[in-house]
Amino acid sequence: MTTNINRTAAYPDHLNPGERKIIDKLICDALDMGCTISVGDGGDWFVKLSTDYTEITREVAACDEMVLRIRQGEKHAAFFFVHGNEPYEVLNDHTDNAFAYAIWSGAEKVREAIENKMCRVTA
């Protein structure tokens, strides 16, 4: 696993900070695992098979809906996001396989913390 601490984010200013934290965790974890990421809107792919953090983050909220397709060799998973709801609800759906769950596990913890904070849940 490689971690690049010198990543430069290019998220659009209009992206909700909570959504950004969740999506960023997913992207960083996938890149740290050596995955490639494609970014699309369900029809067109604006970024294809990239490992360029800045390029990926630039396109993340270009539309109201977004798909991140993540690949690692023969393994692949898709994550479908809808922007503009509660930040912790940004993930709408994802592939149901072990690879997707492994990639999503870190982002799920971030998502849960945001939901708990917004809903004032304490442990």
MDTraj code that builds the backbone (N, CA, C; nanometers):
import mdtraj as md
import numpy as np

residues = "MET THR THR ASN ILE ASN ARG THR ALA ALA TYR PRO ASP HIS LEU ASN PRO GLY GLU ARG LYS ILE ILE ASP LYS LEU ILE CYS ASP ALA LEU ASP MET GLY CYS THR ILE SER VAL GLY ASP GLY GLY ASP TRP PHE VAL LYS LEU SER THR ASP TYR THR GLU ILE THR ARG GLU VAL ALA ALA CYS ASP GLU MET VAL LEU ARG ILE ARG GLN GLY GLU LYS HIS ALA ALA PHE PHE PHE VAL HIS GLY ASN GLU PRO TYR GLU VAL LEU ASN ASP HIS THR ASP ASN ALA PHE ALA TYR ALA ILE TRP SER GLY ALA GLU LYS VAL ARG GLU ALA ILE GLU ASN LYS MET CYS ARG VAL THR ALA".split()
xyz = np.array([
    [0.0847, -0.1173, 0.0000],
    [0.0000, 0.0000, 0.0000],
    [0.0896, 0.1242, 0.0000],
    [0.0636, 0.2157, -0.0932],
    [0.1413, 0.3386, -0.1037],
    [0.0546, 0.4576, -0.0674],
    [0.1049, 0.5445, 0.0159],
    [0.0302, 0.6645, 0.0509],
    [0.1057, 0.7860, 0.0003],
    [0.0370, 0.8668, -0.0785],
    [0.0962, 0.9896, -0.1312],
    [0.0378, 1.1064, -0.0530],
    [0.1169, 1.1638, 0.0371],
    [0.0664, 1.2731, 0.1199],
    [0.0717, 1.4076, 0.0487],
    [0.1283, 1.4105, -0.0711],
    [0.1412, 1.5348, -0.1460],
    [0.0306, 1.5516, -0.2498],
    [-0.0848, 1.5012, -0.2251],
    [-0.1954, 1.5114, -0.3200],
    [-0.2547, 1.6517, -0.3171],
    [-0.2883, 1.7025, -0.4365],
    [-0.3513, 1.8332, -0.4482],
    [-0.4948, 1.8137, -0.4966],
    [-0.5892, 1.8446, -0.4087],
    [-0.7312, 1.8286, -0.4419],
    [-0.7770, 1.9403, -0.5349],
    [-0.8711, 1.9070, -0.6225],
    [-0.9281, 2.0059, -0.7142],
    [-1.0803, 2.0002, -0.7099],
    [-1.1352, 1.9656, -0.5941],
    [-1.2805, 1.9582, -0.5812],
    [-1.3434, 2.0934, -0.6122],
    [-1.4601, 2.0939, -0.6772],
    [-1.5293, 2.2211, -0.7016],
    [-1.5725, 2.2849, -0.5693],
    [-1.5761, 2.4156, -0.5658],
    [-1.6130, 2.4896, -0.4446],
    [-1.7534, 2.4571, -0.3952],
    [-1.8428, 2.4210, -0.4866],
    [-1.9818, 2.3972, -0.4463],
    [-2.0038, 2.2608, -0.3793],
    [-1.9021, 2.1746, -0.3776],
    [-1.9179, 2.0433, -0.3159],
    [-1.9274, 2.0573, -0.1643],
    [-2.0306, 1.9983, -0.1064],
    [-2.0524, 2.0022, 0.0373],
    [-1.9300, 1.9427, 0.1093],
    [-1.8810, 2.0083, 0.2148],
    [-1.7623, 1.9591, 0.2852],
    [-1.7776, 1.8169, 0.3402],
    [-1.8964, 1.7817, 0.3867],
    [-1.9197, 1.6459, 0.4365],
    [-1.9111, 1.5434, 0.3249],
    [-1.9732, 1.5755, 0.2113],
    [-1.9645, 1.4863, 0.0953],
    [-1.8189, 1.4717, 0.0533],
    [-1.7484, 1.5824, 0.0536],
    [-1.6079, 1.5810, 0.0132],
    [-1.5271, 1.4860, 0.1009],
    [-1.5463, 1.4910, 0.2316],
    [-1.4709, 1.4044, 0.3229],
    [-1.4949, 1.2567, 0.2925],
    [-1.6202, 1.2217, 0.2688],
    [-1.6558, 1.0819, 0.2412],
    [-1.5951, 1.0367, 0.1087],
    [-1.6165, 1.1155, 0.0054],
    [-1.5671, 1.0803, -0.1283],
    [-1.4149, 1.0798, -0.1298],
    [-1.3534, 1.1763, -0.0626],
    [-1.2083, 1.1832, -0.0601],
    [-1.1476, 1.0596, 0.0058],
    [-1.2081, 1.0140, 0.1128],
    [-1.1581, 0.8932, 0.1802],
    [-1.1640, 0.7747, 0.0850],
    [-1.2738, 0.7608, 0.0119],
    [-1.2879, 0.6518, -0.0845],
    [-1.1802, 0.6603, -0.1923],
    [-1.1628, 0.7789, -0.2495],
    [-1.0633, 0.7974, -0.3565],
    [-0.9235, 0.7693, -0.3045],
    [-0.8872, 0.8269, -0.1911],
    [-0.7522, 0.8070, -0.1367],
    [-0.7254, 0.6611, -0.1025],
    [-0.8219, 0.5950, -0.0414],
    [-0.8038, 0.4535, -0.0086],
    [-0.7845, 0.3706, -0.1354],
    [-0.8646, 0.3980, -0.2387],
    [-0.8524, 0.3237, -0.3646],
    [-0.7159, 0.3482, -0.4290],
    [-0.6734, 0.4727, -0.4326],
    [-0.5429, 0.5029, -0.4912],
    [-0.4301, 0.4404, -0.4094],
    [-0.4433, 0.4421, -0.2769],
    [-0.3423, 0.3810, -0.1910],
    [-0.3333, 0.2298, -0.2123],
    [-0.4423, 0.1695, -0.2570],
    [-0.4455, 0.0253, -0.2864],
    [-0.3931, -0.0045, -0.4272],
    [-0.3550, 0.0992, -0.5023],
    [-0.3032, 0.0784, -0.6371],
    [-0.4107, 0.0662, -0.7434],
    [-0.5294, 0.1174, -0.7146],
    [-0.6419, 0.1086, -0.8085],
    [-0.6378, 0.2232, -0.9099],
    [-0.7091, 0.2029, -1.0204],
    [-0.7371, 0.3115, -1.1138],
    [-0.8820, 0.3525, -1.0931],
    [-0.9120, 0.4783, -1.1260],
    [-1.0468, 0.5317, -1.1054],
    [-1.0933, 0.6004, -1.2322],
    [-1.2175, 0.5698, -1.2702],
    [-1.2854, 0.6397, -1.3791],
    [-1.3998, 0.7180, -1.3177],
    [-1.4247, 0.8381, -1.3701],
    [-1.5308, 0.9248, -1.3183],
    [-1.6275, 0.9541, -1.4323],
    [-1.7567, 0.9302, -1.4081],
    [-1.8570, 0.9569, -1.5095],
    [-1.9887, 1.0004, -1.4496],
    [-2.0833, 1.0267, -1.5388],
    [-2.2159, 1.0691, -1.4945],
    [-2.3209, 0.9627, -1.5234],
    [-2.2788, 0.8409, -1.5519],
    [-2.3707, 0.7343, -1.5859],
    [-2.3838, 0.7136, -1.7358],
    [-2.3343, 0.8077, -1.8129],
    [-2.3374, 0.7977, -1.9582],
    [-2.2000, 0.8223, -2.0166],
    [-2.1449, 0.9379, -1.9857],
    [-2.0122, 0.9752, -2.0348],
    [-1.9084, 0.9552, -1.9244],
    [-1.7856, 0.9224, -1.9657],
    [-1.6740, 0.9084, -1.8724],
    [-1.5785, 1.0245, -1.8948],
    [-1.5635, 1.1106, -1.7941],
    [-1.4818, 1.2299, -1.8038],
    [-1.3359, 1.2010, -1.7688],
    [-1.3147, 1.0999, -1.6862],
    [-1.1821, 1.0539, -1.6481],
    [-1.1841, 0.9025, -1.6637],
    [-1.0807, 0.8477, -1.7272],
    [-1.0778, 0.7030, -1.7502],
    [-0.9488, 0.6419, -1.6964],
    [-0.9657, 0.5406, -1.6125],
    [-0.8546, 0.4594, -1.5621],
    [-0.7372, 0.5440, -1.5116],
    [-0.7679, 0.6405, -1.4282],
    [-0.6678, 0.7352, -1.3813],
    [-0.6164, 0.7008, -1.2418],
    [-0.4937, 0.7408, -1.2160],
    [-0.4378, 0.7392, -1.0815],
    [-0.3984, 0.8816, -1.0401],
    [-0.4431, 0.9794, -1.1172],
    [-0.4115, 1.1204, -1.0934],
    [-0.5179, 1.1813, -1.0009],
    [-0.4813, 1.1983, -0.8750],
    [-0.5736, 1.2479, -0.7728],
    [-0.6378, 1.3805, -0.8132],
    [-0.5579, 1.4728, -0.8613],
    [-0.6098, 1.6046, -0.8991],
    [-0.7108, 1.5922, -1.0126],
    [-0.6794, 1.5144, -1.1138],
    [-0.7704, 1.4938, -1.2265],
    [-0.9024, 1.4320, -1.1799],
    [-0.8949, 1.3336, -1.0934],
    [-1.0145, 1.2646, -1.0427],
    [-1.0998, 1.3613, -0.9615],
    [-1.0383, 1.4336, -0.8679],
    [-1.1159, 1.5208, -0.7790],
    [-1.1759, 1.6400, -0.8534],
    [-1.1157, 1.6795, -0.9624],
    [-1.1687, 1.7914, -1.0414],
    [-1.3073, 1.7579, -1.0982],
    [-1.3314, 1.6326, -1.1311],
    [-1.4560, 1.5923, -1.1973],
    [-1.5619, 1.5349, -1.1037],
    [-1.5283, 1.5200, -0.9760],
    [-1.6164, 1.4505, -0.8825],
    [-1.7573, 1.5088, -0.8742],
    [-1.7733, 1.6375, -0.8738],
    [-1.9061, 1.6976, -0.8582],
    [-1.9425, 1.7819, -0.9797],
    [-1.8982, 1.7399, -1.0960],
    [-1.9295, 1.8142, -1.2186],
    [-2.0784, 1.8060, -1.2516],
    [-2.1448, 1.7021, -1.2040],
    [-2.2887, 1.6824, -1.2270],
    [-2.3553, 1.6498, -1.0937],
    [-2.4877, 1.6477, -1.0932],
    [-2.5611, 1.6129, -0.9712],
    [-2.5455, 1.4669, -0.9330],
    [-2.5152, 1.3829, -1.0316],
    [-2.4947, 1.2407, -1.0080],
    [-2.3571, 1.2022, -1.0619],
    [-2.2933, 1.1072, -0.9954],
    [-2.1582, 1.0700, -1.0343],
    [-2.1366, 0.9219, -1.0111],
    [-2.0587, 0.8612, -1.0981],
    [-2.0171, 0.7226, -1.0818],
    [-1.8657, 0.7188, -1.0736],
    [-1.8147, 0.6515, -0.9712],
    [-1.6720, 0.6210, -0.9643],
    [-1.6583, 0.4722, -0.9930],
    [-1.5846, 0.4396, -1.0961],
    [-1.5571, 0.2994, -1.1291],
    [-1.4126, 0.2743, -1.0901],
    [-1.3944, 0.1815, -0.9990],
    [-1.2631, 0.1560, -0.9423],
    [-1.2189, 0.0149, -0.9822],
    [-1.0949, 0.0081, -1.0308],
    [-1.0409, -0.1205, -1.0773],
    [-0.9043, -0.1464, -1.0144],
    [-0.8830, -0.2741, -0.9893],
    [-0.7531, -0.3224, -0.9432],
    [-0.7322, -0.4584, -1.0102],
    [-0.6597, -0.4591, -1.1197],
    [-0.6439, -0.5826, -1.1974],
    [-0.7796, -0.6286, -1.2485],
    [-0.8168, -0.7505, -1.2159],
    [-0.9458, -0.8063, -1.2582],
    [-1.0613, -0.7662, -1.1659],
    [-1.0297, -0.7089, -1.0512],
    [-1.1337, -0.6668, -0.9565],
    [-1.1881, -0.5311, -0.9983],
    [-1.3184, -0.5132, -0.9800],
    [-1.3772, -0.3829, -1.0097],
    [-1.5012, -0.3601, -0.9247],
    [-1.5314, -0.2323, -0.9053],
    [-1.6501, -0.1918, -0.8301],
    [-1.6941, -0.0552, -0.8804],
    [-1.8228, -0.0307, -0.8741],
    [-1.8781, 0.0989, -0.9113],
    [-1.9517, 0.1570, -0.7908],
    [-1.9360, 0.2882, -0.7731],
    [-2.0008, 0.3609, -0.6643],
    [-2.0810, 0.4738, -0.7272],
    [-2.2102, 0.4784, -0.6956],
    [-2.3009, 0.5775, -0.7534],
    [-2.3357, 0.6803, -0.6465],
    [-2.3046, 0.8072, -0.6739],
    [-2.3262, 0.9161, -0.5786],
    [-2.4307, 1.0140, -0.6316],
    [-2.5130, 1.0661, -0.5405],
    [-2.6087, 1.1716, -0.5716],
    [-2.5778, 1.2866, -0.4766],
    [-2.5443, 1.4007, -0.5334],
    [-2.5086, 1.5180, -0.4539],
    [-2.6333, 1.5981, -0.4163],
    [-2.6248, 1.6663, -0.3017],
    [-2.7291, 1.7608, -0.2645],
    [-2.8246, 1.7150, -0.1567],
    [-2.8178, 1.5905, -0.1139],
    [-2.8983, 1.5450, -0.0010],
    [-2.8181, 1.5704, 0.1261],
    [-2.8524, 1.5044, 0.2343],
    [-2.7681, 1.5136, 0.3529],
    [-2.6308, 1.4589, 0.3141],
    [-2.5234, 1.5180, 0.3613],
    [-2.3898, 1.4734, 0.3207],
    [-2.3664, 1.3238, 0.3430],
    [-2.4189, 1.2707, 0.4538],
    [-2.3975, 1.1297, 0.4843],
    [-2.4804, 1.0364, 0.3948],
    [-2.5655, 1.0938, 0.3095],
    [-2.6447, 1.0147, 0.2150],
    [-2.5907, 1.0246, 0.0723],
    [-2.4700, 1.0758, 0.0543],
    [-2.4159, 1.0982, -0.0796],
    [-2.4012, 0.9682, -0.1584],
    [-2.3625, 0.8587, -0.0921],
    [-2.3531, 0.7313, -0.1634],
    [-2.4928, 0.6748, -0.1813],
    [-2.5320, 0.6546, -0.3063],
    [-2.6637, 0.6012, -0.3361],
    [-2.6609, 0.4502, -0.3506],
    [-2.5548, 0.3970, -0.4110],
    [-2.5469, 0.2531, -0.4355],
    [-2.4031, 0.2168, -0.4705],
    [-2.3713, 0.0903, -0.4570],
    [-2.2408, 0.0418, -0.5036],
    [-2.2503, -0.1063, -0.5370],
    [-2.1503, -0.1528, -0.6108],
    [-2.1417, -0.2927, -0.6468],
    [-2.1419, -0.3774, -0.5202],
    [-2.2118, -0.4898, -0.5251],
    [-2.2220, -0.5788, -0.4099],
    [-2.1186, -0.6905, -0.4240],
    [-1.9934, -0.6574, -0.3922],
    [-1.8895, -0.7600, -0.3911],
    [-1.7864, -0.7263, -0.2837],
    [-1.7013, -0.8211, -0.2520],
    [-1.6039, -0.8036, -0.1442],
    [-1.5069, -0.6893, -0.1728],
    [-1.4706, -0.6710, -0.2981],
    [-1.3794, -0.5632, -0.3361],
    [-1.4413, -0.4272, -0.3041],
    [-1.5667, -0.4079, -0.3394],
    [-1.6351, -0.2810, -0.3114],
    [-1.6431, -0.2553, -0.1614],
    [-1.6778, -0.3577, -0.0855],
    [-1.6874, -0.3402, 0.0591],
    [-1.5509, -0.3069, 0.1204],
    [-1.4446, -0.3672, 0.0687],
    [-1.3105, -0.3392, 0.1207],
    [-1.2709, -0.1943, 0.0941],
    [-1.3011, -0.1458, -0.0255],
    [-1.2682, -0.0065, -0.0593],
    [-1.3537, 0.0901, 0.0218],
    [-1.4815, 0.0582, 0.0401],
    [-1.5772, 0.1485, 0.1048],
    [-1.5608, 0.1517, 0.2566],
    [-1.4955, 0.0546, 0.3167],
    [-1.4947, 0.0438, 0.4632],
    [-1.4430, 0.1694, 0.5335],
    [-1.3376, 0.2294, 0.4844],
    [-1.2862, 0.3518, 0.5469],
    [-1.3802, 0.4693, 0.5293],
    [-1.4347, 0.4833, 0.4085],
    [-1.5296, 0.5924, 0.3811],
    [-1.6577, 0.5745, 0.4614],
    [-1.6953, 0.4511, 0.4879],
    [-1.8154, 0.4242, 0.5683],
    [-1.7972, 0.4769, 0.7095],
    [-1.6778, 0.4648, 0.7646],
    [-1.6514, 0.5170, 0.8994],
    [-1.6615, 0.6695, 0.9001],
    [-1.6121, 0.7332, 0.7964],
    [-1.6227, 0.8791, 0.7845],
    [-1.7696, 0.9178, 0.7705],
    [-1.8424, 0.8463, 0.6860],
    [-1.9846, 0.8730, 0.6645],
    [-2.0624, 0.8605, 0.7949],
    [-2.0347, 0.7551, 0.8686],
    [-2.1038, 0.7314, 0.9955],
    [-2.0744, 0.8417, 1.0972],
    [-1.9507, 0.8859, 1.1035],
    [-1.9140, 0.9939, 1.1963],
    [-1.9867, 1.1237, 1.1605],
    [-1.9980, 1.1526, 1.0314],
    [-2.0698, 1.2730, 0.9877],
    [-2.2173, 1.2616, 1.0223],
    [-2.2752, 1.1453, 0.9974],
    [-2.4167, 1.1257, 1.0311],
    [-2.4386, 1.1404, 1.1815],
    [-2.3540, 1.0787, 1.2608],
    [-2.3688, 1.0876, 1.4063],
    [-2.3568, 1.2319, 1.4548],
    [-2.2634, 1.3059, 1.3993],
    [-2.2455, 1.4455, 1.4382],
    [-2.3671, 1.5294, 1.3993],
    [-2.4155, 1.5091, 1.2767],
    [-2.5302, 1.5875, 1.2295],
    [-2.6577, 1.5526, 1.3045],
    [-2.6706, 1.4269, 1.3432],
    [-2.7911, 1.3817, 1.4129],
    [-2.7724, 1.3806, 1.5630],
    [-2.6577, 1.4296, 1.6086],
    [-2.6243, 1.4413, 1.7510],
    [-2.6312, 1.3078, 1.8229],
    [-2.5807, 1.2026, 1.7611],
    [-2.5762, 1.0711, 1.8234],
    [-2.4435, 1.0591, 1.8974],
    [-2.4485, 1.0143, 2.0195],
    [-2.3263, 0.9933, 2.0954],
    [-2.3183, 0.8467, 2.1375],
    [-2.1962, 0.7987, 2.1460],
    [-2.1757, 0.6572, 2.1813],
    [-2.1800, 0.6377, 2.3298],
])
top = md.Topology()
chain = top.add_chain()
for i, resn in enumerate(residues, 1):
    res = top.add_residue(resn, chain, resSeq=i)
    for name in ("N", "CA", "C"):
        top.add_atom(name, md.element.get_by_symbol(name[0]), res)
traj = md.Trajectory(xyz[None], top)
